[in-house]
Amino acid sequence: MKHIFEQGQDPNAPTLLLLHGTGGTEHDLINIGKMISPHSSLLGVRGNVMENGMPRFFRRLAEGVFDEEDLVSRTEELNLFIDESAKEYQFDRNNVVAIGYSNGANIAGSLLFHYKDSLKAAILFHPMVPRRGIELPDLSGSKVFIGAGKNDPLCTPQESNDLMEILQNAGADVQIHWENYGHQLTRGEVEKAAEWFLKI
C-alpha cells in the first residue's frame, strides 16, 4: 500500500496509523498525528480503492452503503500491511493506535470489528458502524475515542451512538465527544482526542 513513515523520537510511544477520508492521501493526517502525540512514529496510508478519481479504503454501493465483501477483504489487506510494516520499520505491532477520519475511521473500526489485538486503541473521527449483525472479538483493554457531529449529515448521532454501544458490548472502553460542525474535522475534537490520548 502507498504510504509514508516518519520515525518518532520516543520508541515507547505508540505508532500512529493515519487513515484519511475519501479523496485524501497518506499525508493528510500527519499534522493531526503530531498534534495528538508529538513523539510517536507516524504511518500514513493511502487507500487502494479509487472512486471517481478519489482514493478510498474500500468500495461503497451508494452514499452510506458499504460494499461489505470489499470492506472485509480490504480490512484483511490493511491488517497484513500493518504486520509487514511493523517488521520493516521495527515498531511494536502491539502498540499501534489508529487515527481515522470518515472513510479512514470506518476501516479502522473494521479492524476492531474483525481482528482481535489489531489495534491497541483507535481515534475515530466521524465514523459509521462498519458492519451490523456480526460477532466482534473480545475488545477488553481496547480504548476508543469517537469524534462525532450532532448535526453530521453523513454520520447521524444514532449511528455514532450505535457504534459506541456495539464496541462497549464487546468490552472496549469508549469515549464520545460531540461537536456542532457537521461532518468536518475540527480543531476542538482533535484537542479533545489529544487529551484522551494522554490517558491511554
C-alpha positions as CSV (number, residue, x, y, z in Angstrom):
1,M,0.0,0.0,0.0
2,K,1.2,3.5,-0.8
3,H,2.3,5.1,2.5
4,I,4.7,7.3,4.4
5,F,6.6,6.5,7.6
6,E,8.1,9.1,9.9
7,Q,10.2,7.8,12.8
8,G,9.3,9.3,16.1
9,Q,11.5,10.5,18.9
10,D,10.1,8.2,21.6
11,P,10.5,4.4,20.8
12,N,8.0,3.6,23.6
13,A,5.2,5.8,22.3
14,P,2.5,4.1,20.2
15,T,2.9,4.2,16.5
16,L,0.1,6.1,14.9
17,L,-1.7,4.6,11.9
18,L,-3.1,7.5,10.0
19,L,-6.1,6.8,7.7
20,H,-7.5,9.6,5.5
21,G,-11.1,10.4,4.4
22,T,-12.4,10.0,0.9
23,G,-10.2,11.8,-1.6
24,G,-7.3,12.1,0.8
25,T,-3.7,10.8,0.8
26,E,-1.2,9.3,3.1
27,H,-0.1,12.9,4.1
28,D,-3.5,14.2,5.2
29,L,-3.4,13.3,8.9
30,I,0.4,13.8,9.5
31,N,-0.1,17.1,11.3
32,I,-3.1,15.7,13.2
33,G,-1.0,12.8,14.4
34,K,1.7,15.3,15.6
35,M,-0.9,17.3,17.5
36,I,-2.1,14.1,19.3
37,S,1.2,12.5,20.0
38,P,4.2,14.7,19.1
39,H,6.9,12.0,19.7
40,S,5.2,9.0,18.1
41,S,6.2,7.3,14.8
42,L,3.7,8.0,12.1
43,L,2.5,5.6,9.4
44,G,0.2,7.4,6.9
45,V,-1.5,5.1,4.5
46,R,-3.4,5.7,1.2
47,G,-6.4,3.7,0.4
48,N,-6.2,1.3,-2.6
49,V,-9.7,1.9,-4.0
50,M,-10.5,4.7,-6.4
51,E,-13.9,6.3,-6.6
52,N,-14.3,9.0,-9.3
53,G,-10.5,9.6,-9.0
54,M,-10.6,9.8,-5.2
55,P,-8.7,7.3,-3.0
56,R,-10.8,5.3,-0.5
57,F,-10.1,2.3,1.7
58,F,-13.0,0.2,0.4
59,R,-15.8,0.4,-2.1
60,R,-19.3,1.6,-1.4
61,L,-22.5,0.8,-3.3
62,A,-24.0,4.3,-2.5
63,E,-23.6,7.1,0.0
64,G,-23.5,5.4,3.4
65,V,-24.0,1.9,1.9
66,F,-20.8,-0.2,2.1
67,D,-19.7,-3.0,-0.2
68,E,-19.3,-5.4,2.7
69,E,-17.4,-8.0,0.8
70,D,-14.9,-5.4,-0.3
71,L,-14.7,-4.0,3.2
72,V,-13.8,-7.4,4.7
73,S,-11.2,-8.0,2.0
74,R,-9.6,-4.5,2.4
75,T,-9.6,-4.8,6.2
76,E,-7.6,-8.0,5.9
77,E,-5.3,-6.3,3.4
78,L,-4.7,-3.4,5.8
79,N,-4.1,-5.7,8.8
80,L,-1.5,-7.6,6.9
81,F,0.1,-4.3,5.8
82,I,0.4,-3.2,9.4
83,D,2.1,-6.6,10.3
84,E,4.6,-6.2,7.4
85,S,5.2,-2.5,8.3
86,A,6.0,-3.4,11.9
87,K,8.8,-5.7,10.7
88,E,10.1,-3.3,8.0
89,Y,10.2,-0.2,10.3
90,Q,10.9,-2.1,13.6
91,F,7.9,-0.8,15.6
92,D,5.9,-2.7,18.2
93,R,2.9,-4.3,16.4
94,N,1.1,-4.5,19.8
95,N,1.4,-0.7,20.3
96,V,-0.4,0.7,17.3
97,V,-3.1,3.4,17.6
98,A,-5.2,4.2,14.6
99,I,-6.4,7.7,13.8
100,G,-9.0,7.8,11.1
101,Y,-11.3,10.3,9.6
102,S,-14.6,9.4,7.8
103,N,-13.7,6.6,5.4
104,G,-10.4,6.1,7.3
105,A,-12.3,5.9,10.6
106,N,-14.6,3.3,9.1
107,I,-11.7,1.0,8.0
108,A,-10.1,1.5,11.5
109,G,-13.4,0.5,13.1
110,S,-13.5,-2.5,10.8
111,L,-10.1,-3.6,12.1
112,L,-11.6,-3.6,15.6
113,F,-14.7,-5.5,14.4
114,H,-12.7,-8.2,12.7
115,Y,-9.3,-8.7,14.3
116,K,-8.6,-9.1,18.0
117,D,-5.5,-7.1,19.1
118,S,-5.2,-5.4,15.7
119,L,-5.1,-2.0,17.4
120,K,-4.2,-1.0,21.0
121,A,-6.6,1.9,20.6
122,A,-8.4,4.0,18.0
123,I,-9.4,7.6,17.5
124,L,-12.3,7.6,15.1
125,F,-13.4,11.0,13.7
126,H,-16.9,10.8,12.2
127,P,-17.2,7.0,11.8
128,M,-20.1,4.8,10.8
129,V,-20.8,1.3,12.0
130,P,-18.7,-0.8,9.6
131,R,-20.9,-3.9,9.7
132,R,-24.0,-4.9,11.7
133,G,-25.1,-8.2,13.0
134,I,-21.7,-9.8,13.4
135,E,-19.9,-11.0,16.5
136,L,-17.0,-8.9,17.5
137,P,-13.8,-10.2,19.0
138,D,-13.2,-9.6,22.7
139,L,-12.1,-5.9,22.9
140,S,-11.4,-5.8,26.6
141,G,-8.4,-3.5,27.1
142,S,-9.0,-1.7,23.8
143,K,-9.7,2.1,24.1
144,V,-11.7,4.1,21.5
145,F,-12.3,7.8,21.1
146,I,-15.2,8.8,18.8
147,G,-15.4,12.3,17.5
148,A,-19.0,13.0,16.3
149,G,-21.2,15.8,15.0
150,K,-24.6,16.4,16.4
151,N,-25.6,17.7,13.0
152,D,-23.5,15.5,10.8
153,P,-25.5,14.7,7.7
154,L,-23.4,11.6,6.8
155,C,-23.0,10.1,10.3
156,T,-26.1,10.7,12.3
157,P,-26.0,10.8,16.1
158,Q,-27.8,7.5,16.1
159,E,-25.0,6.0,14.0
160,S,-22.4,7.3,16.4
161,N,-24.3,6.0,19.5
162,D,-24.8,2.6,17.8
163,L,-21.1,2.3,17.2
164,M,-20.3,3.2,20.8
165,E,-22.8,0.7,22.1
166,I,-21.5,-2.1,19.8
167,L,-17.9,-1.5,20.8
168,Q,-18.8,-1.3,24.5
169,N,-20.7,-4.6,24.3
170,A,-17.5,-6.2,23.0
171,G,-15.6,-4.9,26.0
172,A,-14.0,-1.7,24.7
173,D,-13.6,1.4,26.8
174,V,-15.3,4.1,24.6
175,Q,-15.4,7.9,25.0
176,I,-17.5,10.0,22.6
177,H,-17.1,13.7,22.0
178,W,-19.7,15.8,20.2
179,E,-19.3,18.9,18.1
180,N,-21.7,21.0,16.0
181,Y,-19.8,21.4,12.8
182,G,-21.4,18.7,10.6
183,H,-19.0,16.2,9.1
184,Q,-15.9,18.3,9.1
185,L,-12.9,17.5,11.4
186,T,-12.5,20.3,13.8
187,R,-9.5,21.5,15.9
188,G,-11.7,21.2,19.0
189,E,-12.2,17.4,18.6
190,V,-8.5,16.9,17.7
191,E,-7.6,18.7,21.0
192,K,-10.1,16.5,22.9
193,A,-8.6,13.4,21.3
194,A,-5.1,14.6,22.3
195,E,-6.3,14.9,26.0
196,W,-7.9,11.5,25.8
197,F,-4.7,10.0,24.3
198,L,-2.6,11.1,27.3
199,K,-4.7,8.7,29.5
200,I,-4.5,5.5,27.4
